[in-house]
Amino acid sequence: MKKVILKMSLILIMGIGLNGCYSDVILPDAVIDPDGPPQSVSFKNDLAPFLNTNCALSGCHASGDHKPYMIIDISYNQIVNGGFVNISVPKESILYKMINGDMLQYIPAAADRQKIYDWIRNGAPNN
């Protein structure tokens, strides 16, 4: 009887131990074809709040600092009328080059940079 209880206890402990194991599954970012069909991007709803939060900081792209100013109310005019986008050749846009070069550390997520690129490819609409 003691052997049966010992074996059952051992099986129970092993079962609990095996079920208690956990491992994180880290999935890589989805591969995005940057030159695939552009997604629909709203400047007002998607980009302006994002740019205001990440770029319109003191010493960066706030009013009176580096142009273009990324404050929500004026960011569209600053970017488009300031010559920072080239809708004919989007990859030649100053904005595109900066977010993939010197400013990459401030917009590290490829999906966020892709939204900006797609917005330029869609004609940089004020939507």
C-alpha positions in Angstrom: 0.0 0.0 0.0 2.9 2.4 0.8 4.4 1.7 -2.6 1.1 2.6 -4.4 0.8 5.8 -2.4 4.5 6.6 -3.1 4.1 6.0 -6.8 0.9 8.0 -7.0 2.5 10.9 -5.1 5.5 10.8 -7.5 3.2 10.8 -10.5 1.2 13.7 -9.1 4.4 15.8 -8.3 5.8 15.1 -11.8 2.4 16.1 -13.4 2.3 19.3 -11.5 6.0 20.0 -12.3 5.4 19.5 -16.0 2.3 21.6 -16.2 4.0 24.3 -14.3 6.6 24.8 -17.0 6.1 27.9 -19.1 8.1 29.4 -21.9 7.7 32.7 -23.6 7.1 32.5 -27.3 8.6 35.6 -29.0 7.3 36.0 -32.5 9.2 38.2 -34.9 7.6 41.3 -36.3 5.6 40.5 -39.4 7.5 41.0 -42.5 6.2 44.1 -44.3 6.8 44.6 -48.0 7.6 48.3 -48.0 6.7 48.6 -51.6 3.5 46.5 -51.5 0.2 48.2 -51.8 0.0 51.2 -49.5 -2.4 51.0 -46.5 -4.9 53.7 -46.0 -3.5 56.2 -43.4 -5.2 59.2 -41.9 -2.9 62.1 -41.1 -5.3 63.5 -38.6 -6.1 60.2 -36.7 -2.9 58.2 -37.3 0.1 60.4 -37.9 -0.5 63.8 -36.2 -1.0 62.3 -32.7 1.9 60.0 -33.2 4.2 62.7 -34.5 3.1 65.1 -31.7 3.9 62.6 -29.0 7.2 61.4 -30.4 8.6 64.5 -32.2 7.1 67.7 -30.8 9.3 67.6 -27.7 11.2 70.5 -26.3 14.4 70.8 -28.2 13.1 68.8 -31.1 10.2 69.7 -33.3 8.2 72.0 -31.0 7.4 75.5 -32.1 10.6 77.6 -32.3 12.9 74.5 -32.4 13.7 72.4 -35.5 11.4 72.6 -38.5 9.0 71.0 -39.3 7.1 71.8 -36.2 5.1 68.6 -35.2 2.4 70.2 -33.1 -0.9 68.7 -34.0 -2.6 71.9 -35.3 0.2 72.9 -37.6 2.1 69.7 -38.4 0.4 69.0 -41.7 1.1 72.4 -43.2 4.7 72.4 -41.8 5.4 69.0 -43.4 3.7 69.4 -46.8 4.2 73.1 -47.5 7.7 73.0 -46.0 8.9 70.6 -48.8 9.4 67.6 -46.5 7.4 65.2 -48.8 7.8 64.3 -52.4 4.7 62.5 -53.6 6.3 61.8 -57.0 9.2 59.9 -55.6 8.2 59.1 -52.0 11.6 57.5 -51.0 13.2 60.9 -51.9 11.1 62.7 -49.4 13.1 64.4 -46.7 10.6 63.1 -44.1 11.1 59.5 -45.3 14.9 59.8 -45.4 15.0 61.3 -41.9 12.8 58.7 -40.2 14.9 56.0 -41.7 18.2 57.7 -41.0 19.0 60.3 -38.3 15.6 60.1 -36.6 15.3 56.3 -36.7 15.9 56.1 -32.9 12.8 58.2 -32.3 10.6 56.0 -34.5 12.0 52.5 -34.0 9.0 50.5 -35.1 9.0 49.6 -38.7 5.2 49.6 -38.8 5.1 53.3 -37.7 7.7 54.2 -40.4 5.6 52.2 -42.9 2.5 54.3 -42.1 4.4 57.5 -42.8 5.7 56.1 -46.1 2.3 54.8 -47.1 0.8 58.2 -46.3 3.3 59.9 -48.6 2.7 57.2 -51.3 -1.1 57.9 -51.1 -0.4 61.6 -52.0 0.1 63.0 -48.5 -3.6 63.8 -48.1 -4.9 66.1 -45.3 -7.4 63.6 -44.0 
